[in-house]
């Protein structure tokens, strides 16, 4: 992975998504990915993670974000869920129940654990990089139209 130590906000317009993709980064990690209609005024257009995201959005071949470090500053149990989401391969999808099974320490039959999975998905700081759109019956932190386009891109 290229050096991503430059802290800041980076954004580029995506014709495919019909909105901007905005990345917040600091200390070599991605803090957030969002999809605003208008980017932050001080956003810059060039960043290696944006390059990877736009390669993914081109849809010409599967792109993995395994080498991108995402800052996961949330409770440990939610972090475990999102780490499991990162293991779902491009073009595959799982259910919330299956994701709970994939996550160590969770019981897919326990209502509290299913709620935990859904909460982690809903509060995902970096959609696309943590591909919550691959969980077919769970919420996504991306706007619904973005989630649908990501699912369509991967033929889910």
C-alpha positions, 0 to 999 in steps of 0.5 A, spaced: 500 500 500 502 506 498 503 511 504 497 514 506 500 518 512 497 525 509 491 527 514 486 530 511 479 530 507 479 527 500 473 527 495 472 525 488 466 525 484 463 519 481 459 519 475 457 511 477 454 513 484 452 520 482 455 523 488 462 524 491 466 519 495 469 522 500 475 519 505 477 522 511 484 519 513 489 520 518 496 517 521 496 512 515 488 510 516 482 511 513 477 514 518 471 515 514 468 514 507 462 518 506 458 519 499 456 527 500 452 531 494 457 536 495 464 535 498 467 538 504 470 545 501 477 543 503 477 536 500 483 534 495 482 530 489 488 525 490 489 520 495 491 512 493 485 510 497 480 514 492 484 511 487 483 504 489 475 506 490 475 508 483 478 502 480 473 498 484 467 503 482 470 502 474 467 494 475 472 492 470 475 487 475 474 485 483 478 490 487 480 488 494 481 493 500 485 488 504 491 493 504 487 499 507 487 500 514 481 503 517 481 506 524 476 502 528 474 506 534 468 503 536 466 498 541 470 491 541 464 487 539 462 491 533 469 491 531 469 484 531 463 484 526 466 489 522 472 485 521 468 479 519 465 483 514 471 485 511 472 477 510 466 477 505 469 476 498 467 480 492 461 478 489 459 474 495 453 475 500 451 473 507 445 474 511 446 477 518 445 471 521 451 468 517 455 474 519 453 473 527 456 465 526 462 468 522 464 473 528 467 469 534 463 470 540 457 471 537 451 467 538 447 467 531 440 465 535 441 470 540 437 476 539 442 481 543 447 478 538 443 479 532 442 487 534 449 488 535 451 485 528 445 490 525 448 496 529 455 495 527 453 495 520 449 501 521 455 505 524 460 502 519 465 508 518 467 506 512 462 503 507 466 500 501 472 498 504 468 495 510 463 492 504 456 492 508 453 492 502 454 484 502 450 483 508 443 482 504 438 483 510 442 488 514 443 495 514 448 499 510 452 505 513 451 507 505 445 511 503 440 506 500 442 508 492 449 507 493 448 501 497 444 498 491 449 501 486 454 497 490 450 491 490 449 491 482 456 492 481 458 486 484 451 482 481 448 481 488 
